[in-house]
């Protein structure tokens, strides 16, 4: 479903601020893989997701989705087959538009993004149905402006919007990090349900090592723009947080320099 071949990205080339963000990333995801991604600050996790989604061009390498080379495609054209949820609940939705209008925009992903023809009765019924599955009561607030929702409600809606058209690949960039623990747990549960029900292929960046071990069928660890550990199946299920810390120390030659990761043990 995804092939990343020798992805290289350097920012501020030739200046004192030069940063080698990705150093030849190679990764293959099979259909239905749910991969969690961990790593310290500056490891290249979000940069890798940005490379896949086309936020900026890579310096070298290829990005292939379901056999199609998309390396040269701009971000807006990749939106037809990618879904993404960001860390900030304010990102990914239009605050001044209603819930059903936001869903309509997501439903039209890859086509003409317009509401001129209005929302049809069958569309509205679909939106109510999918909203009811969230268990947040949003199906009775279809015209409520999204800016009035809580952070958890908004993030759950963003997740729903990202998966409404069943994307080829779902990218989750620490999408529960800004939420309180109870809400984060709910959004994670919704994430697992949606990924499983739709048989999606997903990449989830997280700072929580327990979640990284528990969720999905595969885990990768990044450090300084490279993948330094890749584990799946029964070996992943048998992992403990102490194992991940040890693997990081072995690969990097030092301690795990990320306070949020340590606190999330």
Order of alpha helices (4+ residues) and beta strands (2+ residues): beta-beta-beta-alpha-beta-beta-alpha-beta-alpha-alpha-alpha-beta-alpha-beta-alpha-beta-beta-alpha-alpha-alpha
